Amino acid sequence: MSNILKNSSIGVDRLYLIFIALLTAIASEIKVIPFNGEAIRFGLGSIIFFLLILIRPPDSLIRAGLITGVTVVCFRLFIDTTFHHADLLSSLKNHIPAALFYFLFALGLSIIGLEKYKTNPLLLGVFAAGSELIGNSAEHLVRSLLINGVNFTFQELAILCGVALLRSYFVVGLYSAITISEQKKQIQEMLGVGSELYAETLYLQKSMNHIEQITASSHDLYRRLKKKSLEDLSVQALHIAQEIHEVKKDSQRIYSGLSKITSQRKDDVFLLSDLLDFVITANEKYSKLLKKDIAFHLTMSIDFETDQHIPLLALLNNITANAVESITARGEINLEIIEESGYTYFFIRDSGEGIPKDDVNIVFEPGYTTKFSDQGVAATGIGLSHVREVIHAMEGQIQIETPESGTIFRIQIPTNNIRK
């Protein structure tokens, strides 16, 4: 099995090397020639080559440089002889130095250890520019020896230095932007999972308190039955108390595991605006999944860092998702955040069907729901009860307003409890 996986990995790497070589060869024909002839040419080839090995480094950078260099030369020879009817020997002298560039460029990146500097864009750009400068200089010198009348001037060297820095930092910046975008997606997913688990831990903690009360009641019943010499019933009551106690211990182990996952580290700090962006992005995707056309609007008169990102995301995402579900096909959801008298207020207003006024006082009770599946099965109805538990844990309050259309959720939390 391990040999199969190893062979598969080798095959994928070879295909990737071919992909790098071909794409680089094609991109290298998109070029700028600042001087007469082809003494110095600046193409997109080196940019594509560097970007691809940053995104997915091949097993051997040197092998990648060799294969890419040979492919670029062969590709240029094919174009010259086929479309421009150039002499093969002259074309070979002109283009074979390009193979030296890709080899030296890849060799330089391999020597510095590309992976070590991916998290340090400044140093990565410097080392990449140095490797490219060496490769470009060697390419130009070899071409000067092979082709008469080509001189390597100080001006050309200065241009090579400038272009090397420009191209290297352009690629490093582009790679960093791609990486940051992927990291943001991962953070959104992690926060989404963490917020759901946080709400579940609160619900589990509440259930554990009930289990504790039931255990105490069962044990008290056992003692009373024993005093009355009802041995069979007292033994049965004791057995029930023991079984409930086991359930409690299992719940404690689960709660302990969930608490470790959802525990907030001190360095986990987010801006309030970042959390709201996450909420809107997630629910925009949710509305599209439900094939609804919903416009989201965000208004913030305050923004600050918070280390309560998990509970805040849990309650805001839950209410906003309910707002999405309440809208039939098309509508709006407005989110507004303000601060007043030491409290942060969150207003979430939707243009959905609204909540019946008679139900406002019971919507936070476990089991309440107005949502049913296509088969007529009711939803679990635990979402808003979780929301209330989360808000109470932060010493806040939640109210519902029912205007003529839609619903408004008004959340009030002491700012000091959520501000970092």
Secondary structure, 3 states (H helix, E strand, C coil): CHHHHHHHHHHHHHHHHHHHHHHHHHHCCCEECCCCCCCCCEECHHHHHHHHHHHCCCCCHHHHHHHHHHHHHHHHHHHHHHHCCCCHHHHHHHHHHHHHHHHHHHHHHHHHCHHHHCCCHHHHHHHHHHHHHHHHHHHHHHHHHHCCCCCCCHHHHHHHHHHHHHHHHHHHHHHHHHHHHHHHHHHHHHHHHHHHHHHHHHHHHHHHHHHHHHHHHHHHHHHHHHHCCCHHHHHHHHHHHHHHHHHHHHHHHHHHHHHHHHCCCCCCCEEHHHHHHHHHHHHHHHHHHCCCEEEEEEEECCCCEECCHHHHHHHHHHHHHHHHHHCCCEEEEEEEEEEECCEEEEEEEECCCCCCHHHCCCCCCCCCCCCECCCCCECCCCHHHHHHHHHHHCCCEEEEECCCCCEEEEEEEEHHHHCC
